[in-house]
């Protein structure tokens, strides 16, 4: 190691997983897209009910918004793996990422034009924006195995999540302050400030995406057919997807098992995230405290995401995920016994400690179990399981809530997802899965 390489700053960046330009550029895209995840997903639902659908009864507006959210998830689930397979066939992951990035940015920017009564326009823009951001994530995640070495991948993945929490939290805090105090920014009213917050997301997302396109190289894949037409690529992609589904059951069974485990425990993680404010409101937590809890989760999650990356370096990603699952089991117990504002804040803090670590390490562990030549389509499937996470948990939550009239037993019921997900994860043989993935890459035709 040279003297320059051993400087304290480089050592610190190495610990964080940000020690090379392409790694930093890749992780910064988490910072970029989290503007959508934080501001749009937190602010837009309220804006839709109060402004875009103001001429509709609130309960009907909320029901329609839930339908539009489901429609976005289903559409992404249907097209994600196919688009990933096409990107693999054409060897153009960054090109597809750029196309869906443009779709997402333009749809979010257009949200600034929504006026009272524009419910249909708002719904279309929200669905298109979700398709845009979720599709970019599939291509973005698929770039990870090509830039990070096996002993770096956990740190790089958790660094991305950490930067995402930080960037998303900073912009969300700014936008919430702008909406609460529009006069401080020279803005006429809160409605105008809300529309401008969507514009800030578009600008933020666009600007901080630039490093990825400048510094992250397009993965090379031996055996690509140069000049393959888009139609031919789609035809080849359908065949590749069918083979991939068979591989996830047999040749890459460990990657398939991880997907199943991830679906189960991530389902409960996302359900807790989505239902937390509803639960807090039910037990009488003041609105300012709920807002403070949301922001706290964003910022507390930053150091803990880095911490999980460091822990994974020492004990492995699979074991580190188990630590996060144990914390979530405790969260369900605390939620069942929750009575006070202080306990609610403790619950939010516990969520912040493990949420990013579980999701980031699941991403990096999956990356080690799949061949690089199929990263696009494989992460397309991963994205489906990620986005559908919360659907089954929400159903269980709703059924228990309806039967008991309380969210406490509904939260406690989610413990089943963490336990069963952990049991499925135990069946994942990381060494065997990694060996199968590398063997397929080795056998990939060179011409």
Secondary structure, DSSP 8 states (H G I E B T S, - for coil): --TTTTSHHHHHHHHHT--SHHHHHHHHHHHHHHHIIIIIHHHHHHHIIIIITTTS-HHHHHHHHHHHHHHHHHHHHHHHHHHHHHHHHHT-HHHHHHHHHHHHHHHHHHGGG--TT-HHHHHHHHHHHHHHHHHHHHHHHHHHHHHS-TTTHHHHHHHHHHHHHHHHHHHHHHHHHHHHTGGGGT-S-HHHHHHHHHHHHHHHHHHTTHHHHHHS-----TT--TT--HHHHHHHHHHHHHHHHHHHHTTTHHHHHHHHHHHHHHHHHHHHHHHHHHHHHHTT--HHHHHHHHHHHHHHHHHHHHHHHHHHHHH-HHHHHHHHHHHHHHHHHHHHT--SHHHHHHHHHHHHHHHHHHHHHHHHHHHHTS-GGGHHHHHHHHHHHHHHTTHHHHHHHHHHHHHHS-HHHHHHHTHHHHHHHHHHHHT--HHHHHHHHHHHHHHS---
